[in-house]
Amino acid sequence: LCAMAETTWTPAAMKNYADFTQRLTTHQQRLAQMGVNYDRTNAVQIGTWAAPVSTSGVTVNYDITPYVISAGEIDVSFYYTSGANGLDIQWTALLENGVEIDRDSFAGFAGSTYTALPVYVVHLAAVKPGATYTIRASVAGRGGTGSAGTVYLTNWN
């Protein structure tokens, strides 16, 4: 709820994730006092992107091995932070030991003119001890190469 309000109402030039997370502590206290049932999980930053971003499309990889402790749903969010251009995301996949085991495909966009965060959902049926886990995504700069942002794991079920 707080993140939706932040991304919807805050002008792109004023968006600051570090500032938001500091203010979120106060918001969480208010929600708790009001008895609101909210998701208390913290988003985990798994990577970033920065200019120059290829406009012809590339795949990017983010190691999530340290965060994989159980099977379930893995939600991946792309959060635009700055730049004249946005980022198109075609798909996001989960790899186990370099082999794709799940993929979520839809046209997503992270940029200053779009208020909804693209969230890709992949599933892990079972954790293999000693395995490495990677999030791979197909991305491209939209309208140019000037885009920067952060990639998060936003939810574990």
C-alpha positions in Angstrom: 0.0 0.0 0.0 2.7 2.5 0.9 4.8 1.5 -2.1 1.9 1.9 -4.4 1.2 5.4 -3.0 4.9 6.3 -3.3 5.2 5.3 -6.9 1.9 6.7 -8.0 2.0 10.1 -6.2 5.7 10.9 -6.2 7.1 12.7 -9.3 9.9 10.8 -10.9 12.5 13.4 -10.1 11.7 13.1 -6.4 11.7 9.3 -6.1 14.4 8.1 -3.7 14.2 4.5 -2.5 16.6 5.0 0.4 14.4 7.8 1.7 11.2 5.8 1.1 12.5 2.8 3.1 13.4 5.1 6.0 9.9 6.6 6.0 8.4 3.1 5.7 9.3 2.3 9.3 7.0 5.1 10.5 4.3 3.9 8.1 4.6 0.4 9.4 4.2 1.6 13.0 1.0 3.5 12.0 -0.4 0.5 10.2 0.3 -1.7 13.2 -1.4 0.8 15.6 -4.5 0.8 13.3 -4.6 -3.0 13.3 -4.1 -3.2 9.5 -2.9 -6.6 8.3 0.0 -5.8 5.9 2.9 -7.7 4.4 5.9 -7.3 6.7 8.4 -8.9 4.4 11.3 -6.7 3.2 12.3 -6.5 -0.4 15.7 -7.8 -1.1 17.8 -6.0 -3.7 19.4 -8.5 -6.1 20.8 -6.1 -8.7 20.7 -2.9 -10.6 20.8 -1.6 -14.2 22.5 1.6 -15.4 23.1 3.6 -18.5 24.0 2.8 -21.2 21.2 0.2 -21.6 21.1 -1.6 -24.9 18.1 -0.7 -27.0 18.3 -4.0 -29.0 17.8 -6.2 -26.0 20.1 -8.2 -23.8 19.8 -10.8 -21.1 20.9 -9.9 -17.6 21.6 -12.3 -14.7 21.2 -11.8 -10.9 22.5 -14.4 -8.4 19.8 -15.1 -5.8 21.4 -18.2 -4.3 21.9 -16.6 -0.8 18.2 -15.9 -0.6 16.8 -19.3 -1.7 16.0 -21.1 1.5 12.7 -22.8 0.6 10.5 -23.7 -2.3 7.7 -21.5 -3.4 6.8 -18.4 -5.3 9.6 -15.8 -6.2 8.4 -12.3 -7.1 10.9 -10.1 -9.1 10.3 -6.4 -9.4 12.0 -3.8 -11.6 12.1 -0.3 -10.1 13.1 2.6 -12.3 15.2 5.2 -10.4 16.5 7.7 -13.0 17.3 8.5 -16.6 15.7 9.9 -19.6 14.5 6.5 -20.8 12.8 3.5 -19.4 13.4 -0.3 -19.4 11.3 -2.8 -21.3 11.3 -6.3 -19.8 10.1 -9.1 -22.0 10.5 -12.0 -19.6 12.1 -13.2 -16.4 13.3 -16.7 -15.7 14.5 -18.8 -12.8 17.6 -20.9 -13.4 18.9 -23.7 -11.2 22.5 -24.6 -11.9 22.3 -22.7 -15.2 19.2 -24.6 -16.4 15.9 -22.7 -16.8 13.2 -24.2 -14.6 10.5 -21.5 -14.8 9.7 -18.4 -16.8 7.1 -15.5 -16.6 6.7 -13.8 -20.0 4.8 -10.6 -20.5 5.7 -7.1 -21.8 6.6 -5.0 -18.7 8.0 -1.5 -18.4 9.9 0.3 -15.7 10.2 4.1 -16.3 9.2 7.5 -15.1 6.0 7.6 -17.1 4.6 4.4 -15.7 3.4 4.0 -12.1 2.9 0.2 -11.8 5.9 -1.8 -11.0 6.3 -4.8 -13.3 6.3 -7.9 -11.1 7.4 -11.3 -12.6 6.5 -14.5 -10.7 8.5 -17.7 -11.0 8.2 -20.8 -9.0 10.6 -23.1 -7.4 9.2 -26.6 -6.8 12.0 -27.8 -4.5 15.4 -26.5 -3.2 18.4 -28.6 -4.2 21.1 -28.5 -1.6 24.3 -27.0 -3.1 22.5 -25.6 -6.2 23.0 -22.1 -7.5 19.9 -20.0 -8.4 19.8 -17.2 -10.9 17.2 -14.7 -12.1 17.6 -14.1 -15.8 15.7 -11.4 -17.6 15.4 -10.1 -21.2 15.6 -6.3 -21.1 16.0 -3.3 -23.5 16.1 0.4 -23.2 13.0 2.1 -24.5 13.6 5.3 -26.4 17.3 5.4 -25.7 20.0 4.1 -23.5 19.6 6.4 -20.5 17.9 4.4 -17.8 18.8 3.2 -14.3 17.0 1.2 -11.6 17.0 -1.6 -9.1 15.8 -5.2 -9.2 14.2 -6.6 -6.1 12.9 -9.9 -4.8 9.6 -8.6 -3.3 7.9 -11.6 -1.8 8.5 -15.2 -0.7 5.6 -17.4 -0.1 
